[in-house]
Amino acid sequence: MKTPETLLDGDPWFAALNAVQRAAVLREATTMTARSGRRIYRCGDAGNGLYAVLDGGVRLVAPSADGRDVTNLVLGKGDWFGELSLLDGQPRPHDAVAEGDCRLLFVSQRRWMRLTGEDGHLWPALARLTARRHRQALTHLGRLLAQSPFARLAGVLLELAAPDGAVRLSQDALATLVGVTRQTLNPLLRRMEEGRLIERRYGCVSVRDRQGLMQLSRDRA
């Protein structure tokens, strides 16, 4: 099993920290597991710390009025989350749900405060992580407003695809990210499969033609 440091070095935010900061964060962190579907935290909970995904995935979801989960963001191996409540001291703005069985790294709020007491430069580093998430949200919003569902699906698949091309996400969650219903999503996936851009397998979608999807993702409505 790869060490947390090896898994996290590929994340741009963690890699941008200096060696002393990275070592300090890992020293103060603990590992935890979450079974598929478990709420790691809920909307309205107090911010108790910072998390990183070591294995599996995490969906950040907003509960809707009818009780459905509306997926805002899907995080994979190496991604950090939970930073906003650490930064502004406000409650969690969404649920964090394990997508598949997960292994997580966790830095509690108390330990984060100790780290920042030793090195105040970790605060602007955390702000950069928050800014990164904000940019992702703006990109997603721009896609919803300016692109066709087919182009949006291409962009989402590219963002979520693992190095082996696999996108392991429920169709309901994928449909939410694309901004369509599941009934609308299925014909879009079929069309991509017929064009040999993807292959649908049990429990996942496999990207076959990244360049083709990239070209589609640039199309406007």
SERO-936625 format. One record per residue (C-alpha): x, y, z; residue number from 1. Coordinates in nm, 4 decimals, m for minus. Layout:
BEGIN
+----------+----------+----------+------+
|     east |    north |       up | guke |
+----------+----------+----------+------+
|        X |        Y |        Z |  NUM |
...
+----------+----------+----------+------+
This chain:
BEGIN
+----------+----------+----------+------+
|     east |    north |       up | guke |
+----------+----------+----------+------+
|   0.0000 |   0.0000 |   0.0000 |    1 |
|   0.1340 |   0.3426 |  m0.0938 |    2 |
|   0.2144 |   0.5846 |   0.1868 |    3 |
|   0.0016 |   0.8984 |   0.2365 |    4 |
|   0.2944 |   1.1152 |   0.1293 |    5 |
|   0.3312 |   0.9255 |  m0.1997 |    6 |
|  m0.0429 |   0.9499 |  m0.2699 |    7 |
|  m0.0636 |   1.3194 |  m0.1855 |    8 |
|   0.2492 |   1.4381 |  m0.3674 |    9 |
|   0.0498 |   1.4358 |  m0.6913 |   10 |
|  m0.1939 |   1.6953 |  m0.5563 |   11 |
|  m0.0917 |   2.0476 |  m0.6701 |   12 |
|  m0.1864 |   2.2088 |  m0.3386 |   13 |
|   0.0073 |   1.9673 |  m0.1182 |   14 |
|   0.3018 |   1.9578 |  m0.3589 |   15 |
|   0.3240 |   2.3397 |  m0.3416 |   16 |
|   0.3920 |   2.3274 |   0.0331 |   17 |
|   0.7580 |   2.3201 |   0.1272 |   18 |
|   0.9137 |   2.0002 |   0.2623 |   19 |
|   0.8930 |   2.1124 |   0.6252 |   20 |
|   0.5235 |   2.2035 |   0.5891 |   21 |
|   0.4369 |   1.8744 |   0.4188 |   22 |
|   0.6124 |   1.6772 |   0.6904 |   23 |
|   0.4369 |   1.8771 |   0.9628 |   24 |
|   0.0902 |   1.8231 |   0.8113 |   25 |
|   0.1510 |   1.4483 |   0.7801 |   26 |
|   0.2860 |   1.4329 |   1.1356 |   27 |
|  m0.0343 |   1.5856 |   1.2751 |   28 |
|  m0.2676 |   1.3764 |   1.0581 |   29 |
|  m0.4443 |   1.0497 |   1.1318 |   30 |
|  m0.5979 |   0.7990 |   0.8900 |   31 |
|  m0.9594 |   0.6863 |   0.8928 |   32 |
|  m1.1889 |   0.4762 |   0.6768 |   33 |
|  m1.5432 |   0.5297 |   0.5533 |   34 |
|  m1.7672 |   0.2670 |   0.3979 |   35 |
|  m1.9432 |   0.3445 |   0.0726 |   36 |
|  m2.2396 |   0.5782 |   0.1245 |   37 |
|  m2.1338 |   0.6929 |   0.4706 |   38 |
|  m2.1647 |   1.0644 |   0.5549 |   39 |
|  m1.8193 |   1.1811 |   0.6563 |   40 |
|  m1.9829 |   1.5027 |   0.7715 |   41 |
|  m2.3195 |   1.6693 |   0.7135 |   42 |
|  m2.4340 |   2.0111 |   0.6032 |   43 |
|  m2.4558 |   2.2306 |   0.9138 |   44 |
|  m2.1952 |   2.0373 |   1.1138 |   45 |
|  m1.9211 |   2.2368 |   1.2814 |   46 |
|  m1.5945 |   2.2360 |   1.0880 |   47 |
|  m1.3818 |   1.9829 |   1.2734 |   48 |
|  m1.0807 |   1.9646 |   1.0433 |   49 |
|  m0.9280 |   1.9064 |   0.7011 |   50 |
|  m0.9504 |   1.5829 |   0.5002 |   51 |
|  m0.7661 |   1.4254 |   0.2077 |   52 |
|  m0.8686 |   1.1249 |  m0.0021 |   53 |
|  m0.6110 |   0.8448 |   0.0028 |   54 |
|  m0.8224 |   0.5756 |  m0.1632 |   55 |
|  m1.1728 |   0.5741 |  m0.3067 |   56 |
|  m1.3714 |   0.8888 |  m0.3731 |   57 |
|  m1.5860 |   1.1491 |  m0.1969 |   58 |
|  m1.8890 |   1.3377 |  m0.3264 |   59 |
|  m1.9705 |   1.6833 |  m0.1945 |   60 |
|  m2.3487 |   1.7037 |  m0.2086 |   61 |
|  m2.6215 |   1.9517 |  m0.1206 |   62 |
|  m2.9488 |   1.8048 |   0.0054 |   63 |
|  m3.2413 |   1.9221 |  m0.2102 |   64 |
|  m3.5929 |   2.0092 |  m0.0974 |   65 |
|  m3.7230 |   1.6692 |  m0.2084 |   66 |
|  m3.4522 |   1.4822 |  m0.0178 |   67 |
|  m3.2304 |   1.3927 |  m0.3143 |   68 |
|  m2.8548 |   1.4437 |  m0.3101 |   69 |
|  m2.7382 |   1.7087 |  m0.5566 |   70 |
|  m2.3713 |   1.6385 |  m0.6321 |   71 |
|  m2.1613 |   1.9556 |  m0.6532 |   72 |
|  m1.8146 |   1.8035 |  m0.6787 |   73 |
|  m1.6505 |   1.4615 |  m0.6915 |   74 |
|  m1.3087 |   1.4189 |  m0.5308 |   75 |
|  m1.0580 |   1.1421 |  m0.5939 |   76 |
|  m0.7259 |   1.0169 |  m0.4703 |   77 |
|  m0.5018 |   1.2998 |  m0.3483 |   78 |
|  m0.7772 |   1.5633 |  m0.3224 |   79 |
|  m0.8230 |   1.7708 |  m0.0053 |   80 |
|  m1.1580 |   1.8956 |   0.1254 |   81 |
|  m1.3184 |   2.0571 |   0.4287 |   82 |
|  m1.0971 |   2.3657 |   0.4095 |   83 |
|  m1.3727 |   2.6283 |   0.3892 |   84 |
|  m1.5038 |   2.5782 |   0.7432 |   85 |
|  m1.1488 |   2.5846 |   0.8769 |   86 |
|  m1.0912 |   2.9157 |   0.7030 |   87 |
|  m1.4107 |   3.1029 |   0.7939 |   88 |
|  m1.5248 |   2.9162 |   1.1075 |   89 |
|  m1.8742 |   2.8610 |   0.9646 |   90 |
|  m2.0676 |   2.5296 |   0.9531 |   91 |
|  m2.0183 |   2.2781 |   0.6733 |   92 |
|  m2.1945 |   2.4004 |   0.3548 |   93 |
|  m2.2607 |   2.0507 |   0.2177 |   94 |
|  m2.2517 |   1.6790 |   0.2979 |   95 |
|  m1.9387 |   1.4770 |   0.2231 |   96 |
|  m2.0329 |   1.1228 |   0.1171 |   97 |
|  m1.7993 |   0.8281 |   0.0590 |   98 |
|  m1.8183 |   0.7110 |  m0.3027 |   99 |
|  m1.7011 |   0.3535 |  m0.2633 |  100 |
|  m1.5038 |   0.2412 |   0.0402 |  101 |
|  m1.2587 |   0.5191 |   0.1307 |  102 |
|  m0.9376 |   0.5717 |   0.3190 |  103 |
|  m0.8912 |   0.9294 |   0.4349 |  104 |
|  m0.6294 |   1.1461 |   0.5966 |  105 |
|  m0.7637 |   1.3790 |   0.8664 |  106 |
|  m0.6078 |   1.6822 |   1.0344 |  107 |
|  m0.8278 |   1.7951 |   1.3237 |  108 |
|  m0.9043 |   2.1614 |   1.3803 |  109 |
|  m0.7045 |   2.1591 |   1.7034 |  110 |
|  m0.3989 |   2.0161 |   1.5294 |  111 |
|  m0.4368 |   2.2548 |   1.2352 |  112 |
|  m0.4375 |   2.5491 |   1.4762 |  113 |
|  m0.1205 |   2.4120 |   1.6319 |  114 |
|   0.0403 |   2.3864 |   1.2893 |  115 |
|  m0.0546 |   2.7418 |   1.1955 |  116 |
|   0.0726 |   2.8649 |   1.5311 |  117 |
|   0.4120 |   2.7241 |   1.4347 |  118 |
|   0.3949 |   2.8398 |   1.0716 |  119 |
|   0.1561 |   3.1233 |   0.9842 |  120 |
|   0.2243 |   3.0733 |   0.6126 |  121 |
|  m0.0111 |   2.7746 |   0.6220 |  122 |
|  m0.3081 |   3.0143 |   0.6372 |  123 |
|  m0.2470 |   3.1673 |   0.2912 |  124 |
|  m0.1768 |   2.8141 |   0.1694 |  125 |
|  m0.5233 |   2.7105 |   0.2903 |  126 |
|  m0.6730 |   3.0165 |   0.1207 |  127 |
|  m0.5162 |   2.8994 |  m0.2063 |  128 |
|  m0.6889 |   2.5633 |  m0.1668 |  129 |
|  m1.0205 |   2.7441 |  m0.1139 |  130 |
|  m0.9565 |   2.9582 |  m0.4218 |  131 |
|  m0.8908 |   2.6435 |  m0.6235 |  132 |
|  m1.2283 |   2.5022 |  m0.5216 |  133 |
|  m1.3944 |   2.8343 |  m0.6089 |  134 |
|  m1.2418 |   2.8233 |  m0.9565 |  135 |
|  m1.3710 |   2.4696 |  m1.0026 |  136 |
|  m1.7192 |   2.5863 |  m0.9052 |  137 |
|  m1.7054 |   2.8768 |  m1.1517 |  138 |
|  m1.5878 |   2.6440 |  m1.4297 |  139 |
|  m1.8749 |   2.4088 |  m1.3554 |  140 |
|  m2.1258 |   2.6954 |  m1.3539 |  141 |
|  m1.9903 |   2.8307 |  m1.6814 |  142 |
|  m2.0226 |   2.4879 |  m1.8376 |  143 |
|  m2.3844 |   2.4571 |  m1.7270 |  144 |
|  m2.4712 |   2.7982 |  m1.8711 |  145 |
|  m2.2776 |   2.7895 |  m2.1967 |  146 |
|  m2.2511 |   2.4310 |  m2.3177 |  147 |
|  m2.4789 |   2.1599 |  m2.4525 |  148 |
|  m2.5414 |   1.8548 |  m2.2310 |  149 |
|  m2.3244 |   1.6454 |  m2.4657 |  150 |
|  m2.0281 |   1.8834 |  m2.4288 |  151 |
|  m2.0822 |   1.9077 |  m2.0519 |  152 |
|  m2.0742 |   1.5294 |  m2.0222 |  153 |
|  m1.7473 |   1.5154 |  m2.2157 |  154 |
|  m1.5882 |   1.7697 |  m1.9798 |  155 |
|  m1.7121 |   1.5959 |  m1.6657 |  156 |
|  m1.5869 |   1.2550 |  m1.7825 |  157 |
|  m1.2427 |   1.4000 |  m1.8544 |  158 |
|  m1.2244 |   1.5578 |  m1.5097 |  159 |
|  m1.3309 |   1.2414 |  m1.3283 |  160 |
|  m1.1395 |   0.9800 |  m1.5285 |  161 |
|  m0.8685 |   0.7939 |  m1.3381 |  162 |
|  m0.5317 |   0.7329 |  m1.5089 |  163 |
|  m0.6714 |   0.4025 |  m1.6406 |  164 |
|  m0.9689 |   0.5898 |  m1.7880 |  165 |
|  m1.2262 |   0.4581 |  m1.5427 |  166 |
|  m1.5010 |   0.6860 |  m1.4078 |  167 |
|  m1.6496 |   0.5144 |  m1.1029 |  168 |
|  m1.9605 |   0.7113 |  m1.0180 |  169 |
|  m2.3298 |   0.6330 |  m1.0001 |  170 |
|  m2.5367 |   0.7469 |  m1.2963 |  171 |
|  m2.7513 |   0.9593 |  m1.0649 |  172 |
|  m2.4433 |   1.1486 |  m0.9417 |  173 |
|  m2.3054 |   1.1796 |  m1.2958 |  174 |
|  m2.6381 |   1.3158 |  m1.4214 |  175 |
|  m2.6401 |   1.5773 |  m1.1449 |  176 |
|  m2.2905 |   1.6955 |  m1.2353 |  177 |
|  m2.3891 |   1.7256 |  m1.6012 |  178 |
|  m2.7123 |   1.9043 |  m1.5118 |  179 |
|  m2.9540 |   1.6544 |  m1.6688 |  180 |
|  m3.1868 |   1.3793 |  m1.5540 |  181 |
|  m3.0750 |   1.0177 |  m1.5560 |  182 |
|  m3.3233 |   0.9550 |  m1.8389 |  183 |
|  m3.1467 |   1.2209 |  m2.0478 |  184 |
|  m2.8001 |   1.0961 |  m1.9520 |  185 |
|  m2.8446 |   0.7430 |  m2.0871 |  186 |
|  m2.8877 |   0.8460 |  m2.4555 |  187 |
|  m2.5867 |   1.0769 |  m2.4243 |  188 |
|  m2.3715 |   0.7919 |  m2.2935 |  189 |
|  m2.5034 |   0.5623 |  m2.5665 |  190 |
|  m2.4132 |   0.8200 |  m2.8305 |  191 |
|  m2.0596 |   0.8479 |  m2.6924 |  192 |
|  m2.0231 |   0.4722 |  m2.6819 |  193 |
|  m2.1368 |   0.4429 |  m3.0421 |  194 |
|  m1.8718 |   0.7005 |  m3.1323 |  195 |
|  m1.6089 |   0.4848 |  m2.9541 |  196 |
|  m1.5330 |   0.7665 |  m2.7110 |  197 |
|  m1.6259 |   0.5614 |  m2.4046 |  198 |
|  m1.7187 |   0.2103 |  m2.3035 |  199 |
|  m1.9856 |   0.1386 |  m2.0454 |  200 |
|  m1.8978 |  m0.1358 |  m1.7996 |  201 |
|  m2.0578 |  m0.2656 |  m1.4839 |  202 |
|  m2.0200 |   0.0033 |  m1.2185 |  203 |
|  m1.8177 |   0.2440 |  m1.4280 |  204 |
|  m1.7645 |   0.4270 |  m1.7573 |  205 |
|  m1.4281 |   0.3781 |  m1.9273 |  206 |
|  m1.2833 |   0.6646 |  m2.1329 |  207 |
|  m1.1390 |   0.5332 |  m2.4617 |  208 |
|  m1.0666 |   0.8524 |  m2.6562 |  209 |
|  m0.9473 |   1.1414 |  m2.4393 |  210 |
|  m0.8653 |   1.3604 |  m2.7369 |  211 |
|  m1.2124 |   1.3139 |  m2.8828 |  212 |
|  m1.3732 |   1.4026 |  m2.5502 |  213 |
|  m1.1462 |   1.7040 |  m2.5133 |  214 |
|  m1.2555 |   1.8346 |  m2.8512 |  215 |
|  m1.6215 |   1.7830 |  m2.7602 |  216 |
|  m1.5766 |   1.9541 |  m2.4233 |  217 |
|  m1.4723 |   2.2768 |  m2.5979 |  218 |
|  m1.7965 |   2.2988 |  m2.7964 |  219 |
|  m2.0435 |   2.5699 |  m2.7017 |  220 |
|  m2.4218 |   2.5437 |  m2.7024 |  221 |
+----------+----------+----------+------+
